[in-house]
């Protein structure tokens, strides 16, 4: 869905206090949080961001996923994740290194809606997946910060996030398996460039009151 410049600027302004708190709690540079959340949430207007208040595309924990994998029927799938969060079910884009004809199921629980060649030997898929639902963007941001700070696979990305090293963070968050998109690092960097341009764009001058 296209996002206007006004909507993008509003997202930057609305999330500034949220990401300032994330910095206080975890030491993560606010720009890192802003860039990744803007990309993941389509500047706060995606269905997951509005209906699930999830701006980092955070999925349920491994225990919940294991329970889903082992369920004998959809009726047996737990409605709540192990930490008490409700979940929501939305379509999302995923990438696979395998061609469509070799994809029999998705590695993480979800229903494949479509799968087409990506032109590089792999596939672009649309997959219905479960995501965590939050009570606020602030709660989601705190969960994201906690994951980076505590989970070993994000250790390198976390160090770059604290240092405000966006290029390093972009590389390490992809290497950690946070996403499947092969061009995700480039998308993060491009999102940051756009934010830089917006911040340098001066506000319109106030109308003159001189008669």
PyMOL commands that set and color helices and strands:
alter all, ss='L'
color gray80, all
select helices_A, chain A and resi 5-26+30-41+47-51+62-69+74-76+100-102+137-150+152-163+166-175+184-200
alter helices_A, ss='H'
color red, helices_A
select strands_A, chain A and resi 87-96+111-117+123-132
alter strands_A, ss='S'
color yellow, strands_A
deselect
rebuild
show_as cartoon
